[in-house]
Amino acid sequence: MHHPNLITAIINILCRPIETERNKKVRLKMKIILFFIYKTHLRLRDCTTAL
């Protein structure tokens, strides 16, 4: 289970309109992390449905 507060915080960071260079780098890292979480989640879901 993911913490809803963590997801909310991530979404707030990604949707924040003001972007400095640092924010752009953080945003890119967060997108990569979210992508891996999403892929892992799909893989886990596939494993549970296959059982």
C-alpha distance matrix in Angstrom:
0.0 3.8 6.5 8.9 11.8 11.2 11.1 14.1 15.9 15.6 17.0 19.7 20.7 21.0 22.9 25.2 28.7 30.4 30.0 31.7 31.9 29.3 26.9 27.5 26.6 23.4 22.6 23.4 21.1 18.2 19.0 19.1 15.8 14.2 16.2 15.0 11.2 12.4 14.6 12.3 9.9 13.2 14.5 11.7 12.3 16.0 15.9 14.5 17.0 19.7 19.6
3.8 0.0 3.8 6.2 8.7 7.6 7.5 10.7 12.2 11.9 13.5 16.0 17.0 17.4 19.4 21.5 25.1 26.7 26.3 28.0 28.3 25.7 23.2 24.0 23.2 19.9 19.1 20.2 18.0 14.9 16.0 16.5 13.1 11.5 14.1 13.4 9.7 11.1 14.0 12.3 10.3 13.7 15.5 13.5 14.1 17.7 18.1 17.2 19.5 22.2 22.5
6.5 3.8 0.0 3.8 5.4 5.3 6.5 8.8 10.1 10.9 12.6 14.4 15.7 16.9 18.5 20.2 23.9 25.3 25.3 27.0 27.7 25.0 22.4 23.8 23.2 19.6 19.1 20.8 18.8 15.5 17.1 18.2 14.8 13.3 16.5 16.2 12.6 14.2 17.3 15.9 13.9 17.3 19.2 17.2 17.7 21.4 21.8 20.7 22.9 25.8 26.0
8.9 6.2 3.8 0.0 3.8 5.4 5.1 6.1 8.6 9.9 10.5 12.2 14.2 15.3 16.2 18.1 21.7 23.5 23.9 26.1 27.2 24.8 21.8 23.1 23.2 19.7 18.6 20.7 19.3 15.6 16.9 18.7 15.8 13.6 16.8 17.3 13.9 14.7 18.2 17.5 15.1 18.0 20.5 18.9 18.7 22.4 23.4 22.2 23.8 26.9 27.4
11.8 8.7 5.4 3.8 0.0 3.8 5.5 5.0 6.1 8.6 9.8 10.4 12.3 14.2 15.2 16.2 20.0 21.4 21.9 23.8 25.2 22.6 19.7 21.6 21.8 18.1 17.4 20.0 18.5 15.1 17.0 19.0 16.2 14.5 18.1 18.7 15.6 16.9 20.4 19.8 17.9 21.0 23.3 21.9 22.1 25.7 26.6 25.6 27.4 30.4 30.9
11.2 7.6 5.3 5.4 3.8 0.0 3.8 5.4 5.1 6.2 8.6 9.8 10.6 12.4 14.2 15.4 19.2 20.3 20.2 21.8 22.7 19.9 17.3 19.0 18.7 15.0 14.6 16.8 15.0 11.7 13.9 15.6 12.6 11.4 15.1 15.5 12.7 14.4 17.8 17.2 15.9 19.1 21.2 20.1 20.8 24.1 25.0 24.5 26.5 29.1 29.8
11.1 7.5 6.5 5.1 5.5 3.8 0.0 3.8 5.4 5.1 6.1 8.6 9.9 10.5 12.1 14.1 17.7 19.4 19.4 21.5 22.4 20.1 17.1 18.2 18.3 14.9 13.5 15.6 14.4 10.7 12.0 14.1 11.6 9.4 12.9 14.0 11.2 12.0 15.7 15.7 14.1 16.8 19.4 18.6 18.9 22.1 23.5 23.0 24.6 27.4 28.4
14.1 10.7 8.8 6.1 5.0 5.4 3.8 0.0 3.8 5.4 5.1 6.1 8.7 9.9 10.4 12.0 15.7 17.5 18.2 20.6 22.1 20.0 16.7 18.2 19.0 15.6 14.1 16.9 16.2 12.6 13.9 16.6 14.6 12.4 15.8 17.4 14.8 15.3 19.1 19.3 17.6 20.1 22.9 22.2 22.1 25.4 26.9 26.3 27.6 30.6 31.6
15.9 12.2 10.1 8.6 6.1 5.1 5.4 3.8 0.0 3.8 5.5 5.1 6.3 8.7 9.9 10.6 14.4 15.5 15.8 17.8 19.2 16.9 13.8 15.8 16.3 12.8 12.0 15.1 14.2 10.9 13.1 15.7 13.6 12.4 16.0 17.4 15.3 16.5 20.0 20.2 19.1 21.8 24.3 23.8 24.2 27.3 28.7 28.4 30.0 32.7 33.8
15.6 11.9 10.9 9.9 8.6 6.2 5.1 5.4 3.8 0.0 3.8 5.4 5.1 6.2 8.6 10.0 13.6 14.9 14.5 16.5 17.4 15.2 12.1 13.3 13.7 10.2 8.9 11.6 10.9 7.3 9.3 12.0 10.3 8.9 12.5 14.1 12.5 13.6 17.0 17.6 16.9 19.3 21.8 21.7 22.3 25.1 26.7 26.8 28.2 30.7 32.1
17.0 13.5 12.6 10.5 9.8 8.6 6.1 5.1 5.5 3.8 0.0 3.8 5.4 5.1 6.0 8.4 11.8 13.9 14.2 16.9 18.2 16.7 13.1 13.9 15.2 12.3 10.0 12.7 13.0 9.5 10.1 13.4 12.5 10.2 13.2 15.6 14.0 14.1 17.6 18.8 17.7 19.6 22.5 22.6 22.6 25.4 27.4 27.3 28.3 31.0 32.6
19.7 16.0 14.4 12.2 10.4 9.8 8.6 6.1 5.1 5.4 3.8 0.0 3.8 5.5 5.2 5.9 9.7 11.4 12.4 15.1 17.0 15.5 11.9 13.6 15.2 12.3 10.6 14.0 14.5 11.4 12.6 16.0 15.1 13.5 16.6 18.9 17.4 17.8 21.3 22.3 21.3 23.4 26.2 26.2 26.3 29.1 31.0 30.9 32.0 34.7 36.2
20.7 17.0 15.7 14.2 12.3 10.6 9.9 8.7 6.3 5.1 5.4 3.8 0.0 3.8 5.6 5.4 9.0 9.8 9.7 11.9 13.6 11.8 8.3 10.1 11.5 8.6 7.2 10.9 11.3 8.8 10.6 13.8 13.2 12.4 15.4 17.6 16.8 17.6 20.8 21.9 21.5 23.6 26.1 26.4 26.9 29.5 31.3 31.6 32.9 35.3 36.9
21.0 17.4 16.9 15.3 14.2 12.4 10.5 9.9 8.7 6.2 5.1 5.5 3.8 0.0 3.8 5.7 8.4 10.1 9.6 12.4 13.5 12.5 8.9 9.1 11.0 8.8 5.9 9.0 10.4 7.9 8.3 11.9 12.2 10.8 13.2 16.0 15.6 15.8 18.8 20.4 20.1 21.7 24.4 25.2 25.5 27.8 29.8 30.4 31.3 33.7 35.6
22.9 19.4 18.5 16.2 15.2 14.2 12.1 10.4 9.9 8.6 6.0 5.2 5.6 3.8 0.0 3.8 6.1 9.0 9.8 13.2 15.1 14.7 11.0 11.4 14.0 12.2 9.3 12.3 14.2 11.6 11.6 15.4 15.8 13.9 16.2 19.2 18.5 18.2 21.4 23.2 22.5 23.8 26.8 27.5 27.4 29.7 32.1 32.3 33.0 35.5 37.5
25.2 21.5 20.2 18.1 16.2 15.4 14.1 12.0 10.6 10.0 8.4 5.9 5.4 5.7 3.8 0.0 3.8 5.7 7.3 10.6 13.2 12.9 9.2 10.6 13.5 11.8 9.8 13.3 15.0 13.0 13.8 17.3 17.6 16.5 18.9 21.7 21.1 21.3 24.4 26.0 25.5 27.1 29.9 30.5 30.6 33.1 35.2 35.5 36.3 38.9 40.7
28.7 25.1 23.9 21.7 20.0 19.2 17.7 15.7 14.4 13.6 11.8 9.7 9.0 8.4 6.1 3.8 0.0 3.8 6.2 9.8 12.7 13.4 10.2 10.8 14.3 13.6 11.5 14.5 16.9 15.5 15.7 19.3 20.2 19.1 21.0 24.1 23.9 23.8 26.7 28.7 28.2 29.5 32.4 33.3 33.3 35.5 37.9 38.3 38.9 41.4 43.5
30.4 26.7 25.3 23.5 21.4 20.3 19.4 17.5 15.5 14.9 13.9 11.4 9.8 10.1 9.0 5.7 3.8 0.0 3.8 6.7 10.2 11.0 8.4 9.7 13.1 12.8 11.6 14.7 16.9 16.1 16.9 20.1 21.0 20.6 22.6 25.4 25.4 25.8 28.5 30.3 30.2 31.8 34.3 35.3 35.6 37.8 39.9 40.5 41.4 43.7 45.7
30.0 26.3 25.3 23.9 21.9 20.2 19.4 18.2 15.8 14.5 14.2 12.4 9.7 9.6 9.8 7.3 6.2 3.8 0.0 3.8 6.6 7.7 5.4 6.2 9.7 10.0 9.2 11.7 14.1 14.0 14.8 17.6 18.9 19.0 20.8 23.3 23.9 24.4 26.8 28.7 29.0 30.5 32.8 33.9 34.6 36.6 38.6 39.5 40.5 42.6 44.6
31.7 28.0 27.0 26.1 23.8 21.8 21.5 20.6 17.8 16.5 16.9 15.1 11.9 12.4 13.2 10.6 9.8 6.7 3.8 0.0 3.8 5.3 5.1 6.3 8.8 9.8 10.3 12.4 14.3 15.1 16.4 18.6 19.8 20.6 22.3 24.5 25.3 26.3 28.4 30.0 30.8 32.4 34.4 35.6 36.6 38.5 40.3 41.4 42.6 44.5 46.5
31.9 28.3 27.7 27.2 25.2 22.7 22.4 22.1 19.2 17.4 18.2 17.0 13.6 13.5 15.1 13.2 12.7 10.2 6.6 3.8 0.0 3.8 5.4 5.1 6.5 8.8 9.8 10.8 12.7 14.3 15.4 17.0 18.6 19.9 21.2 23.1 24.5 25.6 27.3 29.0 30.1 31.7 33.4 34.7 36.0 37.7 39.4 40.7 42.0 43.6 45.7
29.3 25.7 25.0 24.8 22.6 19.9 20.1 20.0 16.9 15.2 16.7 15.5 11.8 12.5 14.7 12.9 13.4 11.0 7.7 5.3 3.8 0.0 3.8 5.4 5.2 6.2 8.5 10.0 10.7 12.3 14.3 15.6 16.5 18.2 19.9 21.4 22.4 24.1 25.9 27.1 28.2 30.2 31.7 32.8 34.2 36.1 37.5 38.8 40.4 42.0 43.8
26.9 23.2 22.4 21.8 19.7 17.3 17.1 16.7 13.8 12.1 13.1 11.9 8.3 8.9 11.0 9.2 10.2 8.4 5.4 5.1 5.4 3.8 0.0 3.8 5.4 5.0 5.9 8.5 9.7 10.2 12.0 14.1 14.9 15.9 17.9 19.8 20.4 21.7 23.9 25.3 26.0 27.9 29.8 30.8 31.9 34.0 35.6 36.6 38.0 39.9 41.7
27.5 24.0 23.8 23.1 21.6 19.0 18.2 18.2 15.8 13.3 13.9 13.6 10.1 9.1 11.4 10.6 10.8 9.7 6.2 6.3 5.1 5.4 3.8 0.0 3.8 5.5 5.0 6.2 8.7 9.8 10.5 12.4 14.2 15.1 16.3 18.5 19.8 20.7 22.5 24.3 25.3 26.7 28.5 30.0 31.1 32.7 34.6 35.9 37.1 38.7 40.8
26.6 23.2 23.2 23.2 21.8 18.7 18.3 19.0 16.3 13.7 15.2 15.2 11.5 11.0 14.0 13.5 14.3 13.1 9.7 8.8 6.5 5.2 5.4 3.8 0.0 3.8 5.4 5.1 6.3 8.6 9.9 10.8 12.4 14.2 15.4 16.9 18.4 19.9 21.3 22.7 24.2 25.8 27.2 28.6 30.1 31.7 33.2 34.7 36.2 37.6 39.6
23.4 19.9 19.6 19.7 18.1 15.0 14.9 15.6 12.8 10.2 12.3 12.3 8.6 8.8 12.2 11.8 13.6 12.8 10.0 9.8 8.8 6.2 5.0 5.5 3.8 0.0 3.8 5.4 5.1 6.1 8.6 9.9 10.4 12.0 14.0 15.4 16.2 17.9 19.8 20.9 22.0 24.1 25.6 26.5 28.0 30.0 31.3 32.5 34.2 35.8 37.6
22.6 19.1 19.1 18.6 17.4 14.6 13.5 14.1 12.0 8.9 10.0 10.6 7.2 5.9 9.3 9.8 11.5 11.6 9.2 10.3 9.8 8.5 5.9 5.0 5.4 3.8 0.0 3.8 5.4 5.0 6.1 8.7 9.8 10.3 12.1 14.3 15.0 16.0 18.1 19.7 20.5 22.2 24.1 25.3 26.3 28.2 30.0 31.1 32.4 34.2 36.2
23.4 20.2 20.8 20.7 20.0 16.8 15.6 16.9 15.1 11.6 12.7 14.0 10.9 9.0 12.3 13.3 14.5 14.7 11.7 12.4 10.8 10.0 8.5 6.2 5.1 5.4 3.8 0.0 3.8 5.4 5.1 6.3 8.7 9.9 10.5 12.6 14.3 15.2 16.5 18.4 19.8 21.1 22.6 24.3 25.6 27.0 28.7 30.3 31.5 32.9 35.1
21.1 18.0 18.8 19.3 18.5 15.0 14.4 16.2 14.2 10.9 13.0 14.5 11.3 10.4 14.2 15.0 16.9 16.9 14.1 14.3 12.7 10.7 9.7 8.7 6.3 5.1 5.4 3.8 0.0 3.8 5.4 5.1 6.2 8.5 9.8 10.7 12.3 14.1 15.4 16.5 18.1 20.0 21.1 22.4 24.1 25.7 27.0 28.6 30.2 31.6 33.4
18.2 14.9 15.5 15.6 15.1 11.7 10.7 12.6 10.9 7.3 9.5 11.4 8.8 7.9 11.6 13.0 15.5 16.1 14.0 15.1 14.3 12.3 10.2 9.8 8.6 6.1 5.0 5.4 3.8 0.0 3.8 5.4 5.0 5.9 8.3 9.8 10.3 11.9 14.0 15.1 16.0 18.0 19.7 20.6 22.0 24.0 25.4 26.6 28.1 29.8 31.6
19.0 16.0 17.1 16.9 17.0 13.9 12.0 13.9 13.1 9.3 10.1 12.6 10.6 8.3 11.6 13.8 15.7 16.9 14.8 16.4 15.4 14.3 12.0 10.5 9.9 8.6 6.1 5.1 5.4 3.8 0.0 3.8 5.5 5.1 6.0 8.6 9.8 10.2 12.1 14.1 15.0 16.3 18.2 19.7 20.7 22.3 24.2 25.5 26.6 28.3 30.4
19.1 16.5 18.2 18.7 19.0 15.6 14.1 16.6 15.7 12.0 13.4 16.0 13.8 11.9 15.4 17.3 19.3 20.1 17.6 18.6 17.0 15.6 14.1 12.4 10.8 9.9 8.7 6.3 5.1 5.4 3.8 0.0 3.8 5.5 5.0 6.3 8.7 9.8 10.5 12.3 14.1 15.3 16.5 18.3 19.8 21.1 22.6 24.4 25.7 26.9 29.1
15.8 13.1 14.8 15.8 16.2 12.6 11.6 14.6 13.6 10.3 12.5 15.1 13.2 12.2 15.8 17.6 20.2 21.0 18.9 19.8 18.6 16.5 14.9 14.2 12.4 10.4 9.8 8.7 6.2 5.0 5.5 3.8 0.0 3.8 5.4 5.2 6.2 8.5 9.9 10.5 12.1 14.2 15.3 16.3 18.1 19.9 21.0 22.5 24.2 25.6 27.3
14.2 11.5 13.3 13.6 14.5 11.4 9.4 12.4 12.4 8.9 10.2 13.5 12.4 10.8 13.9 16.5 19.1 20.6 19.0 20.6 19.9 18.2 15.9 15.1 14.2 12.0 10.3 9.9 8.5 5.9 5.1 5.5 3.8 0.0 3.8 5.4 5.0 6.0 8.5 9.8 10.2 12.1 14.1 15.0 16.1 18.1 19.8 20.8 22.2 24.0 25.9
16.2 14.1 16.5 16.8 18.1 15.1 12.9 15.8 16.0 12.5 13.2 16.6 15.4 13.2 16.2 18.9 21.0 22.6 20.8 22.3 21.2 19.9 17.9 16.3 15.4 14.0 12.1 10.5 9.8 8.3 6.0 5.0 5.4 3.8 0.0 3.8 5.5 5.1 6.1 8.5 9.7 10.6 12.3 14.1 15.2 16.5 18.4 20.0 21.1 22.4 24.7
15.0 13.4 16.2 17.3 18.7 15.5 14.0 17.4 17.4 14.1 15.6 18.9 17.6 16.0 19.2 21.7 24.1 25.4 23.3 24.5 23.1 21.4 19.8 18.5 16.9 15.4 14.3 12.6 10.7 9.8 8.6 6.3 5.2 5.4 3.8 0.0 3.8 5.4 5.0 6.0 8.3 9.8 10.4 12.0 14.0 15.2 16.4 18.3 19.9 20.9 22.9
11.2 9.7 12.6 13.9 15.6 12.7 11.2 14.8 15.3 12.5 14.0 17.4 16.8 15.6 18.5 21.1 23.9 25.4 23.9 25.3 24.5 22.4 20.4 19.8 18.4 16.2 15.0 14.3 12.3 10.3 9.8 8.7 6.2 5.0 5.5 3.8 0.0 3.8 5.6 5.2 6.0 8.6 9.8 10.4 12.0 14.1 15.2 16.4 18.2 19.8 21.4
12.4 11.1 14.2 14.7 16.9 14.4 12.0 15.3 16.5 13.6 14.1 17.8 17.6 15.8 18.2 21.3 23.8 25.8 24.4 26.3 25.6 24.1 21.7 20.7 19.9 17.9 16.0 15.2 14.1 11.9 10.2 9.8 8.5 6.0 5.1 5.4 3.8 0.0 3.8 5.5 5.0 6.2 8.6 9.8 10.4 12.3 14.2 15.4 16.4 18.2 20.3
14.6 14.0 17.3 18.2 20.4 17.8 15.7 19.1 20.0 17.0 17.6 21.3 20.8 18.8 21.4 24.4 26.7 28.5 26.8 28.4 27.3 25.9 23.9 22.5 21.3 19.8 18.1 16.5 15.4 14.0 12.1 10.5 9.9 8.5 6.1 5.0 5.6 3.8 0.0 3.8 5.4 5.2 6.2 8.6 9.8 10.6 12.4 14.4 15.4 16.4 18.8
12.3 12.3 15.9 17.5 19.8 17.2 15.7 19.3 20.2 17.6 18.8 22.3 21.9 20.4 23.2 26.0 28.7 30.3 28.7 30.0 29.0 27.1 25.3 24.3 22.7 20.9 19.7 18.4 16.5 15.1 14.1 12.3 10.5 9.8 8.5 6.0 5.2 5.5 3.8 0.0 3.8 5.4 5.0 6.1 8.5 9.8 10.5 12.4 14.2 15.2 16.9
9.9 10.3 13.9 15.1 17.9 15.9 14.1 17.6 19.1 16.9 17.7 21.3 21.5 20.1 22.5 25.5 28.2 30.2 29.0 30.8 30.1 28.2 26.0 25.3 24.2 22.0 20.5 19.8 18.1 16.0 15.0 14.1 12.1 10.2 9.7 8.3 6.0 5.0 5.4 3.8 0.0 3.8 5.4 5.1 6.1 8.6 9.8 10.6 12.3 14.1 15.7
13.2 13.7 17.3 18.0 21.0 19.1 16.8 20.1 21.8 19.3 19.6 23.4 23.6 21.7 23.8 27.1 29.5 31.8 30.5 32.4 31.7 30.2 27.9 26.7 25.8 24.1 22.2 21.1 20.0 18.0 16.3 15.3 14.2 12.1 10.6 9.8 8.6 6.2 5.2 5.4 3.8 0.0 3.8 5.4 5.0 6.1 8.6 9.9 10.5 12.1 14.5
14.5 15.5 19.2 20.5 23.3 21.2 19.4 22.9 24.3 21.8 22.5 26.2 26.1 24.4 26.8 29.9 32.4 34.3 32.8 34.4 33.4 31.7 29.8 28.5 27.2 25.6 24.1 22.6 21.1 19.7 18.2 16.5 15.3 14.1 12.3 10.4 9.8 8.6 6.2 5.0 5.4 3.8 0.0 3.8 5.4 5.1 6.3 8.8 10.0 10.5 12.7
11.7 13.5 17.2 18.9 21.9 20.1 18.6 22.2 23.8 21.7 22.6 26.2 26.4 25.2 27.5 30.5 33.3 35.3 33.9 35.6 34.7 32.8 30.8 30.0 28.6 26.5 25.3 24.3 22.4 20.6 19.7 18.3 16.3 15.0 14.1 12.0 10.4 9.8 8.6 6.1 5.1 5.4 3.8 0.0 3.8 5.4 5.1 6.3 8.7 9.9 11.1
12.3 14.1 17.7 18.7 22.1 20.8 18.9 22.1 24.2 22.3 22.6 26.3 26.9 25.5 27.4 30.6 33.3 35.6 34.6 36.6 36.0 34.2 31.9 31.1 30.1 28.0 26.3 25.6 24.1 22.0 20.7 19.8 18.1 16.1 15.2 14.0 12.0 10.4 9.8 8.5 6.1 5.0 5.4 3.8 0.0 3.8 5.4 5.2 6.2 8.5 10.2
16.0 17.7 21.4 22.4 25.7 24.1 22.1 25.4 27.3 25.1 25.4 29.1 29.5 27.8 29.7 33.1 35.5 37.8 36.6 38.5 37.7 36.1 34.0 32.7 31.7 30.0 28.2 27.0 25.7 24.0 22.3 21.1 19.9 18.1 16.5 15.2 14.1 12.3 10.6 9.8 8.6 6.1 5.1 5.4 3.8 0.0 3.8 5.5 5.2 6.0 8.8
15.9 18.1 21.8 23.4 26.6 25.0 23.5 26.9 28.7 26.7 27.4 31.0 31.3 29.8 32.1 35.2 37.9 39.9 38.6 40.3 39.4 37.5 35.6 34.6 33.2 31.3 30.0 28.7 27.0 25.4 24.2 22.6 21.0 19.8 18.4 16.4 15.2 14.2 12.4 10.5 9.8 8.6 6.3 5.1 5.4 3.8 0.0 3.8 5.6 5.2 6.6
14.5 17.2 20.7 22.2 25.6 24.5 23.0 26.3 28.4 26.8 27.3 30.9 31.6 30.4 32.3 35.5 38.3 40.5 39.5 41.4 40.7 38.8 36.6 35.9 34.7 32.5 31.1 30.3 28.6 26.6 25.5 24.4 22.5 20.8 20.0 18.3 16.4 15.4 14.4 12.4 10.6 9.9 8.8 6.3 5.2 5.5 3.8 0.0 3.8 5.4 5.4
17.0 19.5 22.9 23.8 27.4 26.5 24.6 27.6 30.0 28.2 28.3 32.0 32.9 31.3 33.0 36.3 38.9 41.4 40.5 42.6 42.0 40.4 38.0 37.1 36.2 34.2 32.4 31.5 30.2 28.1 26.6 25.7 24.2 22.2 21.1 19.9 18.2 16.4 15.4 14.2 12.3 10.5 10.0 8.7 6.2 5.2 5.6 3.8 0.0 3.8 5.5
19.7 22.2 25.8 26.9 30.4 29.1 27.4 30.6 32.7 30.7 31.0 34.7 35.3 33.7 35.5 38.9 41.4 43.7 42.6 44.5 43.6 42.0 39.9 38.7 37.6 35.8 34.2 32.9 31.6 29.8 28.3 26.9 25.6 24.0 22.4 20.9 19.8 18.2 16.4 15.2 14.1 12.1 10.5 9.9 8.5 6.0 5.2 5.4 3.8 0.0 3.8
19.6 22.5 26.0 27.4 30.9 29.8 28.4 31.6 33.8 32.1 32.6 36.2 36.9 35.6 37.5 40.7 43.5 45.7 44.6 46.5 45.7 43.8 41.7 40.8 39.6 37.6 36.2 35.1 33.4 31.6 30.4 29.1 27.3 25.9 24.7 22.9 21.4 20.3 18.8 16.9 15.7 14.5 12.7 11.1 10.2 8.8 6.6 5.4 5.5 3.8 0.0
